[in-house]
């Protein structure tokens, strides 16, 4: 067994639109933004993850930054393969005579097509995987927050990531019904950019809108412990000169309202499609929120008011999906039929 484990390395990957998390030996070994910086002239990889993120929006003609995933699926096959390869190298830097065979479990959105699924598998194989299995994100999230998915009890999980919001009802080790919409963190960032341009005549970039969402983002305009106003720096649309303005959480809640309403509508739609016995279970257990979007202030309260159900935000929601993928990998025999 010692020799076998030396030759095989098992890793769980949460390949997200915004962040990629890799778990090896039950530990999070890589947690980096899903972005690569490439030299245009030679096609050489300059940076991956945090270093590439710092370059985003600040590059000259010879460097381009690429986010290989859009809306939860691979948009740039080659960049995704490079990114995976570089992130796998981060696990350990020891050079070995025989590179270990990689066995991977990667989580994917539940609304993914077969072609998009194939792209994930191919990217992983090109990055050095000998065996690739896939698990749906809501299922991984449910396992990650400690729910026994094999029980005949219905559980509703909402995973708000960077590219997609996954809403699924889970029972008996399977997804009974699910709704996957392409409105999530990236869409909220785009809303903030547009609002700044229209209301304040200031042009901001993707990274700045992300910071605004983190610092003063809210889903409702009345929250306990409101954050203090946030200074935003950007380019004035009229004069072209850099300027500073202050925004508060109520403004951001107003500008995100339309997108959050679409998420609410999808949640209500998923509840409508739920079989009555499982709906009875959900009434008792409530709804579980995971993913980076669940950290938006007041979102749990807003969904609770809309559905009249208790809403729980998972502990460490950013890594819940990755943790679940790691548990599924470790108990491969138990969750074998979950993983494609």
DRENKOLTOR-465574 format. One line per 3 residues: for each residue x, y, z of N, C-alpha, C. Coordinates in steps of 0.001 Angstrom, whole numbers, m for minus. Example, Ala and Ser with C-alpha at 12.3 -4.5 7.8 and 13.67 -1.06 7.14 Angstrom:
# residues 2
13190 m5690 7800 12300 m4500 7800 13200 m3300 7800 | 12850 m2250 7080 13670 m1060 7140 12900 30 7870
***
This chain:
# residues 340
835 m1208 0 0 0 0 868 1257 0 | 2005 1179 751 2921 2324 802 3459 2651 m566 | 3850 1599 m1310 4392 1788 m2656 3316 2337 m3575
2083 1794 m3431 963 2226 m4280 654 3711 m4064 | 627 4123 m2782 325 5530 m2487 1451 6450 m2960 | 2656 5898 m3002 3798 6683 m3492 3636 6954 m4996
3057 5966 m5704 2907 6108 m7156 1617 6818 m7563 | 656 6909 m6650 m617 7557 m6967 m861 8719 m6015 | m1288 9807 m6576 m1621 10960 m5744 m3086 11327 m6008
m3859 11363 m4932 m5288 11663 m5075 m5541 13120 m4699 | m6149 13854 m5619 m6446 15258 m5312 m7887 15600 m5665 | m8476 16467 m4841 m9843 16945 m5083 m9758 18408 m5514
m10457 18745 m6579 m10364 20112 m7118 m11748 20744 m7229 | m11880 21921 m6638 m13069 22752 m6863 m12653 23775 m7913 | m12985 23470 m9168 m12571 24317 m10295 m13633 25389 m10475
m13427 26527 m9822 m14445 27573 m9828 m14157 28684 m10820 | m15190 29443 m11153 m15035 30580 m12074 m14126 31638 m11455 | m14290 31864 m10154 m13496 32903 m9487 m12258 32346 m8792
m12409 31213 m8094 m11283 30621 m7349 m11192 29125 m7581 | m9963 28626 m7558 m9742 27179 m7643 m9131 26715 m6320 | m9744 25705 m5727 m9258 25159 m4446 m8858 23709 m4680
m7657 23342 m4232 m7191 21954 m4365 m6959 21371 m2972 | m7513 20183 m2758 m7345 19484 m1480 m6511 18230 m1711 | m5474 18076 m887 m4587 16918 m971 m4312 16463 457
m4449 15183 733 m4256 14645 2093 m5138 15365 3119 | m6400 15606 2758 m7383 16260 3652 m7030 17698 4005 | m6098 18298 3316 m5724 19695 3615 m5888 20544 2361
m6313 21789 2561 m6372 22725 1428 m4940 23160 1133 | m4420 22753 m13 m3025 23061 m331 m2915 24219 m1324 | m3976 24424 m2111 m3984 25534 m3080 m5339 26222 m2991
m5337 27524 m2831 m6568 28318 m2872 m6219 29611 m3598 | m6415 29611 m4906 m5942 30712 m5746 m7048 31190 m6687 | m7002 32470 m7087 m7961 32933 m8100 m7758 32179 m9415
m8844 31904 m10128 m8762 31164 m11399 m8404 32129 m12529 | m7123 32435 m12617 m6681 33392 m13636 m5225 33114 m14003 | m4889 33307 m15276 m3499 33132 m15721 m3052 34359 m16505
m1760 34668 m16399 m1166 35755 m17193 m225 35122 m18207 | m408 35475 m19471 353 34854 m20565 1066 35935 m21392 | 2285 35612 m21814 3025 36505 m22699 2514 36268 m24125
2037 37317 m24759 1420 37160 m26089 2408 36651 m27136 | 3637 37199 m27135 4586 36875 m28201 5021 35409 m28177 | 5265 34879 m26968 5781 33509 m26895 4739 32498 m26412
3637 32981 m25851 2621 32074 m25300 3028 31468 m23973 | 4097 32024 m23371 4628 31487 m22097 3759 31956 m20924 | 3593 31066 m19940 2832 31425 m18728 3733 32267 m17828
3263 33465 m17483 4065 34341 m16615 3659 34154 m15154 | 2362 34075 m14927 1886 33952 m13544 530 33251 m13518 | 233 32639 m12367 m1040 31945 m12154 m1567 32335 m10780
m2884 32430 m10646 m3476 32679 m9324 m3312 34103 m8840 | m2871 34249 m7572 m2825 35582 m6941 m1936 36555 m7703 | m784 36064 m8192 131 36958 m8921 m501 37445 m10218
m1209 36556 m10906 m1886 36937 m12148 m3054 37877 m11852 | m3713 37654 m10722 m4840 38508 m10313 m4378 39948 m10104 | m3178 40110 m9537 m2640 41454 m9304 m2356 42182 m10622
m2108 41407 m11686 m1828 42005 m12998 m3110 42332 m13765 | m4226 41735 m13353 m5485 41850 m14098 m5922 43309 m14241 | m6135 43713 m15475 m6554 45096 m15740 m5412 46091 m15738
m4161 45614 m15588 m3012 46534 m15513 m1919 46149 m16513 | m2270 45331 m17499 m1237 44773 m18380 m944 45671 m19589 | 254 45464 m20177 584 46152 m21434 320 45198 m22602
691 45621 m23818 327 44867 m25024 862 43441 m25066 | 2004 43201 m24435 2612 41880 m24565 2138 40878 m23514 | 1354 41351 m22550 841 40432 m21519 m681 40463 m21551
m1279 39283 m21504 m2747 39251 m21366 m3115 38359 m20186 | m4138 38778 m19469 m4626 37938 m18363 m5917 37264 m18830 | m6027 35986 m18547 m7195 35214 m18995 m7843 34537 m17799
m9153 34647 m17726 m9909 33827 m16773 m10468 32659 m17580 | m9887 31461 m17432 m10253 30351 m18327 m11690 29862 m18157 | m12295 30177 m16999 m13670 29706 m16777 m14651 30871 m16797
m15754 30668 m17461 m16840 31656 m17492 m18138 30920 m17217 | m18948 31470 m16354 m20246 30861 m16029 m20110 29404 m15600 | m19023 29129 m14853 m18842 27788 m14283 m18286 26752 m15234
m18074 27132 m16507 m17547 26158 m17473 m16290 26703 m18143 | m15537 25787 m18765 m14276 26189 m19396 m14547 26955 m20681 | m14052 28189 m20740 m14225 29027 m21925 m12954 29029 m22769
m11795 28862 m22117 m10518 28819 m22833 m9797 27533 m22427 | m9870 26563 m23317 m9386 25209 m23014 m7893 25192 m22669 | m7080 25881 m23517 m5630 25853 m23328 m5223 26529 m22019
m5832 27691 m21753 m5505 28424 m20523 m5905 27617 m19288 | m7041 26904 m19380 m7496 26075 m18249 m6494 24956 m17966 | m5992 24362 m19040 m5019 23281 m18900 m3721 23796 m18262
m3241 24966 m18733 m2027 25577 m18157 m2229 25896 m16678 | m3405 26458 m16380 m3697 26848 m14994 m3709 25622 m14078 | m4387 24564 m14512 m4444 23342 m13706 m3048 22760 m13490
m2275 22717 m14567 m922 22160 m14491 m71 22923 m13475 | m125 24270 m13541 678 25099 m12635 209 24970 m11187 | m1115 24885 m11001 m1639 24778 m9632 m1314 23417 m9014
m1302 22378 m9844 m933 21039 m9345 537 21042 m8914 | 1365 21805 m9657 2791 21910 m9285 2969 22557 m7915 | 1995 23417 m7510 2094 24111 m6219 1928 23154 m5040
1361 21960 m5284 1091 21027 m4181 2378 20647 m3468 | 3376 20196 m4214 4690 20061 m3607 5749 20248 m4685 | 6854 20807 m4267 7875 21215 m5223 8984 20171 m5369
8795 19003 m4723 9860 17986 m4805 9869 17351 m6189 | 11021 17291 m6783 11167 16616 m8088 11351 15123 m7807 | 10531 14297 m8441 10719 12856 m8236 11058 12195 m9567
11704 11052 m9456 12131 10326 m10647 10911 9852 m11441 | 9909 9320 m10690 8663 8896 m11331 7557 9857 m10887 | 7070 10720 m11790 5973 11609 m11378 4746 10772 m11020
4089 11072 m9891 2969 10227 m9461 1794 10307 m10429 | 1060 9188 m10531 m168 9179 m11327 m1229 9941 m10539 | m1919 10844 m11200 m2900 11673 m10495 m4308 11108 m10660
m4967 10955 m9518 m6378 10561 m9533 m7147 11784 m9042 | m8036 12319 m9867 m8699 13583 m9517 m10207 13423 m9418 | m10783 14150 m8455 m12233 14358 m8435 m12433 15864 m8581
m13161 16246 m9612 m13383 17677 m9901 m14874 17953 m9816 | m15238 19063 m9169 m16674 19346 m9120 m17082 20296 m10241 | m18290 20067 m10739 m18808 20796 m11900 m20219 21309 m11607
m20682 22363 m12294 m22066 22821 m12088 m23062 21741 m12500 | m24229 21725 m11865 m25205 20663 m12160 m25900 20892 m13500 | m25862 22130 m14012 m26542 22408 m15288 m25617 22310 m16484
m24510 21611 m16341 m23462 21556 m17369 m23878 20610 m18510 | m23473 20922 m19737 m23783 20043 m20874 m22689 18974 m20994 | m22947 17957 m21825 m21970 16868 m21998 m20669 17379 m22622
m20813 18343 m23527 m19621 18903 m24190 m18754 19643 m23164 | m19413 20424 m22288 m18689 21176 m21254 m18047 20225 m20244 | m18750 19122 m19966 m18230 18088 m19064 m16953 17467 m19652
m17027 17181 m20952 m15887 16591 m21670 m14685 17529 m21622 | m14956 18848 m21749 m13872 19843 m21725 m13137 19825 m20387 | m13889 19666 m19283 m13271 19599 m17946 m12382 18368 m17848
m12922 17221 m18306 m12152 15961 m18250 m10888 16059 m19097 | m11041 16576 m20306 m9889 16688 m21218 m8813 17602 m20650 | m9239 18743 m20077 m8270 19675 m19477 m7480 19002 m18370
m8198 18241 m17523 m7535 17545 m16400 m6568 16484 m16921 | m6980 15769 m17966 m6108 14726 m18521 m4860 15340 m19162 | m5051 16467 m19850 m3912 17171 m20459 m2966 17700 m19385
m3536 18009 m18215 m2715 18525 m17103 m2041 17400 m16319 | m2249 16146 m16736 m1508 15034 m16128 m2325 14036 m15340 | m3663 14117 m15401 m4488 13180 m14623 m4610 11843 m15348
m4477 10760 m14575 m4650 9416 m15147 m6109 8970 m15027 | m6754 9428 m13962 m8168 9074 m13762 m8895 10325 m13290 | m10009 10648 m13951 m10774 11854 m13596 m12216 11458 m13344
m12735 11857 m12195 m14153 11677 m11899 m14755 13051 m11624 | m16045 13190 m11921 m16712 14480 m11720 m17841 14328 m10704 | m18057 15375 m9936 m19162 15390 m8963 m19865 16740 m9092
m21174 16734 m8965 m21916 17987 m9101 m21721 18877 m7867 | m21609 20177 m8116 m21316 21127 m7028 m22307 21080 m5864 | m23635 21086 m6104 m24554 21072 m4949 m24374 19835 m4081
m24075 18692 m4735 m23858 17450 m3980 m22584 17570 m3139 | m21523 18093 m3748 m20262 18284 m3018 m20471 19262 m1856 | m21251 20317 m2101 m21517 21319 m1055 m22260 20689 120
m23265 19867 m202 m24047 19207 865 m23159 18303 1705 | m22280 17535 1033 m21356 16649 1763 m20405 17505 2601 | m19944 18615 2027 m18971 19490 2694 m19491 20170 3942
m20814 20411 4005 m21348 21081 5209 m21888 20065 6225 | m21591 18771 5959 m21894 17750 6969 m23257 17115 6865 | m23936 17246 5731 m25250 16615 5565 m25040 15178 5106
m25806 14251 5696 m25734 12856 5240 m26623 12726 4005 | m26001 12774 2836 m26764 12812 1581 m27433 11475 1253 | m27029 10392 1927 m27603 9077 1646 m28964 8868 2335
m29283 9722 3288 m30538 9573 4052 m31752 9918 3180 | m32918 9339 3499 m34122 9676 2718 m34759 10993 3173 | m33930 11979 3474 m34427 13294 3892 m34072 14320 2826
m35013 15202 2538 m34761 16233 1524 m33969 17395 2099 | m32997 17863 1357 m32186 19017 1759 m32063 19950 564 | m32252 21242 792 m32070 22200 m302 m30775 22971 m82
m29934 22967 m1118 m28643 23659 m1055 m28597 24704 m2158 | m28193 25929 m1807 m27989 26979 m2811 m26508 27338 m2793 | m25848 27125 m3926 m24418 27418 m4042 m24251 28616 m4977
m23918 29773 m4399 m23743 30990 m5206 m22252 31199 m5419 | m21789 30849 m6592 m20360 30943 m6892 m20007 32203 m7653 | m18968 32097 m8486 m18557 33247 m9281 m19338 33336 m10577
m19583 32163 m11212 m20239 32157 m12520 m21666 31669 m12502 | m21976 30731 m11604 m23340 30172 m11576 m23884 30097 m10152 | m25216 30127 m10080 m25908 29837 m8821 m26591 28496 m9018
m26235 27554 m8160 m26780 26198 m8249 m27779 26002 m7120 | m28988 25625 m7486 m30026 25367 m6479 m30435 23911 m6655 | m30290 23108 m5620 m30603 21680 m5773 m31286 21125 m4535
m32197 20184 m4785 m32826 19427 m3695 m32219 18030 m3747 | m31657 17619 m2614 m30883 16370 m2555 m31552 15390 m1598 | m31637 14130 m2010 m32137 13058 m1138 m31637 11723 m1666
m31391 10784 m778 m30978 9421 m1131 m29768 9372 m2072 | m28822 10265 m1815 m27576 10243 m2581 m27703 10728 m4016 | m28754 11480 m4304 m28914 12000 m5671 m29570 13364 m5675
m29480 14043 m6825 m30141 15346 m6966 m31536 15098 m7533 | m32546 15419 m6731 m33938 15169 m7133 m34362 16205 m8175 | m34106 17460 m7884 m34328 18470 m8926 m33345 19611 m8706
m32980 20226 m9807 m32001 21307 m9667 m32267 22412 m10671 | m31761 23576 m10310 m31889 24749 m11172 m30522 25400 m11169 | m29978 25625 m12361 m28664 26259 m12453 m28825 27530 m13282
m28536 28682 m12680 m28659 29938 m13436 m27316 30654 m13481 | m27082 31352 m14571 m25775 32001 m14757 m25816 33424 m14226 | m26341 33553 m13018 m26332 34845 m12321 m25688 34580 m10979
m24492 35155 m10775 m23755 34910 m9534 m22780 36068 m9319 | m21646 35788 m8696 m20688 36839 m8328 m20272 37752 m9463 | m19970 37175 m10640 m19522 37992 m11782 m20608 38956 m12235
m21855 38469 m12234 m22988 39302 m12650 m23187 40461 m11666 | m22997 40177 m10368 m23131 41233 m9343 m22035 42284 m9530 | m20821 41826 m9863 m19723 42774 m10127 m20056 43670 m11309
m20632 43067 m12369 m21005 43835 m13565 m22080 44868 m13219 | m23016 44491 m12328 m24062 45437 m11890 m23443 46644 m11193 | m22436 46376 m10341 m21775 47468 m9604 m21036 48386 m10572
m20332 47792 m11558 m19619 48604 m12558 m20583 49524 m13300 | m21722 48962 m13718 m22708 49741 m14480 m23308 50856 m13621 | m23607 50527 m12357 m24186 51518 m11442 m23231 52693 m11232
m21942 52385 m11053 m20935 53435 m10847 m20839 54358 m12068 | m20946 53732 m13230 m20850 54518 m14462 m22073 55427 m14625 | m23257 54875 m14348 m24491 55646 m14568 m24767 56673 m13477
m24557 56264 m12215 m24917 57140 m11090 m23825 58129 m10708 | m22574 57704 m10812 m21471 58540 m10312 m20505 59001 m11401 | m20815 58648 m12682 m19928 59024 m13796 m18476 58625 m13553
m18301 57416 m13028 m16934 56957 m12736 m16755 55549 m13327 | m15650 55346 m14013 m15379 54043 m14618 m14456 53260 m13686 | m14897 52052 m13332 m14068 51205 m12459 m13833 49858 m13146
m12843 49120 m12675 m12527 47812 m13250 m13166 46678 m12473 | m12939 45471 m12992 m13499 44249 m12405 m13038 44023 m10963 | m11742 44269 m10720 m11203 44047 m9366 m11798 45022 m8362
m11945 46294 m8789 m12511 47305 m7877 m13953 46970 m7530 | m14729 46522 m8538 m16137 46187 m8257 m16227 44999 m7296 | m15270 44071 m7412 m15210 42928 m6482 m14934 43415 m5056
m13995 44363 m4912 m13679 44926 m3589 m14885 45645 m2992 | m15623 46386 m3835 m16817 47104 m3354 m17829 46090 m2817 | m18013 44994 m3587 m18984 43951 m3187 m18593 43341 m1844
m17291 43106 m1662 m16816 42494 m408 m16951 43467 759 | m16556 44724 528 m16506 45706 1625 m17881 46248 2007 | m18717 46590 1007 m20023 47200 1335 m21195 46530 633
m20971 45341 82 m22056 44645 m616 m23150 44228 349 | m24407 44380 m75 m25548 43976 760 m26721 43593 m133 | m27598 42752 413 m28775 42318 m350 m30025 43075 75
m29970 43647 1277 m31112 44453 1760 m30603 45780 2316 | m31475 46786 2306 m31000 48120 2703 m31047 48366 4215 | m31657 47444 4981 m31605 47577 6448 m30882 46368 7022
m29645 46568 7455 m28913 45447 8057 m28343 45846 9419 | m28148 44841 10270 m27503 45083 11567 m26010 45269 11305 | m25359 46050 12116 m23923 46338 11978 m23529 46729 10543
m24084 47840 10034 m23743 48218 8660 m22271 48589 8520 | m21654 48260 7368 m20245 48633 7163 m20113 50133 6912 | m18965 50689 7207 m18772 52120 6949 m18599 52351 5446
m18810 53589 5023 m18722 53924 3596 m17347 53555 3042 | m17340 53210 1765 m16111 52722 1131 m15643 53706 57 | m14349 54010 82 m13778 54941 m908 m13487 54184 m2200
m14070 54675 m3291 m13876 54043 m4606 m13040 54963 m5482 | m12006 54399 m6094 m11155 55184 m6997 m11345 54698 m8425 | m11519 55633 m9327 m11687 55267 m10733 m11465 56475 m11619
m11856 56324 m12893 m11653 57425 m13844 m12955 58166 m14074 | m12902 59491 m13961 m14087 60318 m14188 m14463 60243 m15674 | m15746 59963 m15939 m16196 59825 m17330 m16148 61146 m18097
m16380 62244 m17393 m16455 63540 m18063 m15084 64160 m18297 | m14229 64147 m17276 m12922 64815 m17395 m11793 63851 m17750 | m12012 62544 m17493 m10950 61560 m17751 m9884 61527 m16674
m10086 62319 m15604 m9098 62402 m14513 m9487 61404 m13416 | m8494 60718 m12801 m8831 59807 m11692 m9495 60561 m10543 | m10498 59947 m9924 m11161 60615 m8786 m11602 59597 m7744
m12016 60132 m6605 m12455 59284 m5487 m13877 59656 m5115 | m14712 58636 m4904 m16056 58884 m4370 m16303 57878 m3247 | m17304 58153 m2423 m17654 57226 m1344 m19012 56593 m1641
m19100 55289 m1417 m20394 54605 m1596 m20781 53914 m289 | m22091 53774 m79 m22541 53065 1128 m23284 51787 751 | m23522 50961 1760 m24097 49644 1509 m25512 49720 931
m26288 50757 1307 m27673 50875 822 m27709 51083 m687 | m26747 51876 m1193 m26637 52096 m2646 m26366 50785 m3368 | m25429 50017 m2813 m25035 48751 m3447 m26198 47757 m3382
m26933 47759 m2266 m28106 46873 m2145 m29116 47210 m3240 | m29275 48505 m3509 m30212 48951 m4548 m29744 48482 m5932 | m28435 48600 m6204 m27950 48252 m7544 m27901 46739 m7782
m27823 45948 m6696 m27790 44484 m6856 m29188 43855 m6841 | m30189 44688 m6578 m31552 44188 m6353 m32073 43324 m7500 | m31838 43786 m8752 m32394 43085 m9919 m31836 41657 m10038
m30514 41531 m9878 m29894 40195 m10006 m30313 39273 m8862 | m30395 39833 m7641 m30782 39003 m6485 m32237 38540 m6639 | m33080 39394 m7248 m34476 39002 m7502 m34541 37794 m8426
m33603 37730 m9397 m33575 36580 m10321 m33169 35301 m9582 | m32235 35452 m8618 m31836 34289 m7805 m33032 33818 m6967 | m33745 34783 m6388 m34944 34445 m5587 m35983 33716 m6436
m36196 34211 m7651 m37183 33580 m8549 m36786 32143 m8859 | m35472 31902 m9048 m34985 30547 m9333 m35193 29635 m8120 | m34996 30185 m6902 m35206 29403 m5668 m36690 29002 m5567
m37575 29963 m5823 m39017 29676 m5756 m39411 28645 m6806 | m38809 28755 m7996 m39079 27806 m9074 m38645 26384 m8681 | m37454 26294 m8036 m36959 24975 m7596 m37866 24391 m6517
m38375 25258 m5621 m39290 24785 m4566 m40608 24289 m5166 | m41078 24957 m6222 m42320 24546 m6895 m42197 23142 m7486 | m40996 22828 m7983 m40766 21541 m8656 m40473 20407 m7673
m40355 20734 m6384 m39973 19717 m5385 m41152 18817 m5031 | m40940 17487 m5020 m42026 16578 m4606 m42504 16922 m3185 | m43805 16742 m2930 m44377 17198 m1643 m43710 16633 m388
m43311 15337 m433 m42682 14745 765 m41352 15424 1080 | m40606 15763 18 m39315 16435 226 m39545 17884 651 | m40603 18497 130 m40936 19872 521 m41214 19930 2025
m41849 18866 2538 m42130 18791 3985 m40823 18738 4775 | m39828 17992 4250 m38508 17926 4912 m37823 19290 4907 | m37899 19972 3754 m37232 21283 3621 m37860 22301 4579
m39175 22159 4801 m39849 23067 5741 m39239 22934 7139 | m38840 21687 7490 m38245 21454 8821 m36764 21838 8869 | m36028 21461 7826 m34563 21675 7869 m34136 23049 7366
m34926 23638 6472 m34557 24951 5925 m33649 24829 4707 | m33100 25957 4332 m32252 26041 3132 m30815 26327 3564 | m29847 25697 2905 m28425 25921 3216 m27769 26741 2114
m27084 27807 2527 m26388 28680 1574 m24887 28420 1624 | m24277 28196 452 m22816 28049 396 m22291 28891 m775 | m20962 28934 m894 m20340 29708 m1977 m20060 31142 m1544
m19196 31809 m2277 m18803 33187 m1929 m19968 34152 m1874 | m20967 33950 m2741 m22123 34852 m2782 m22948 34832 m1507 | m22859 33722 m746 m23654 33617 489 m23136 34571 1576
m21919 35130 1356 m21353 36079 2328 m21917 37491 2158 | m22732 37704 1117 m23346 39016 893 m24258 39350 2068 | m24027 40502 2664 m24771 40867 3885 m26288 40855 3653
m26994 40183 4547 m28465 40205 4509 m29099 39295 3471 | m28284 38536 2714 m28859 37668 1677 m29697 36552 2290 | m29187 35953 3387 m29937 34882 4057 m31291 35389 4550
m31282 36620 5082 m32508 37230 5603 m33514 37456 4466 | m32981 37941 3347 m33846 38254 2199 m34496 36991 1626 | m33704 35924 1472 m34257 34669 945 m35251 34062 1934
m34941 34218 3229 m35838 33714 4272 m37197 34434 4233 | m37160 35750 4032 m38410 36525 3946 m39227 36120 2717 | m38515 35834 1628 m39195 35496 369 m39813 34102 431
m39093 33141 1032 m39555 31741 1023 m40302 31355 2293 | m40215 32201 3328 m40796 31914 4660 m40179 30643 5277 | m38928 30373 4910 m38220 29193 5427 m36948 29638 6142
m36471 28847 7127 m35187 29217 7758 m34040 29048 6752 | m33097 29987 6757 m31948 29917 5843 m30671 29910 6672 | m29814 28909 6441 m28563 28792 7195 m27380 29038 6267
m26458 29910 6695 m25217 30101 5923 m24189 29124 6486 | m23569 28347 5609 m22596 27329 6036 m21370 27977 6664 | m20697 27207 7531 m19407 27663 8064 m18390 27612 6938
m17560 28629 6828 m16555 28711 5762 m17176 28355 4405 | m18177 29151 3954 m18914 28789 2732 m18053 28734 1477 | m16934 29473 1474 m16071 29498 289 m15438 28141 m7
m15206 27363 1061 m14508 26082 862 m15407 24864 1051 | m16702 25090 1239 m17617 23969 1494 m17620 22969 341 | m17641 23478 m896 m17677 22598 m2070 m16380 21796 m2166
m15252 22473 m1944 m13948 21791 m2004 m13854 20717 m926 | m14343 21035 297 m14312 20058 1391 m15126 18819 1029 | m16313 19054 464 m17187 17942 62 m16552 17085 m1010
m15862 17744 m1956 m15174 17005 m3025 m14074 16139 m2420 | m13370 16695 m1417 m12314 15950 m714 m12867 14737 20 | m14029 14901 668 m14656 13791 1406 m15106 12702 417
m15664 13131 m724 m16114 12167 m1744 m14930 11374 m2292 | m13790 12051 m2442 m12577 11384 m2938 m12083 10351 m1930 | m12121 10743 m642 m11621 9876 427 m12502 8633 590
m13817 8828 428 m14760 7712 551 m15258 7299 m826 | m14314 7068 m1706 m14608 6770 m3108 m15621 5627 m3239 | m15423 4555 m2414 m16296 3381 m2478 m17723 3724 m2062
m17849 4618 m1033 m19163 4960 m499 m19943 5846 m1473 | m19223 6842 m2040 m19898 7785 m2928 m19674 7431 m4402 | m19348 6173 m4661 m18948 5794 m6016 m19999 6127 m7058
m21296 5899 m6690 m22322 6127 m7711 m22647 7612 m7874 | m22135 8457 m6961 m22349 9909 m7109 m21431 10496 m8156 | m20265 9873 m8297 m19193 10491 m9069 m19162 9877 m10465
m19190 10712 m11460 m19235 10194 m12856 m17880 9675 m13265
***
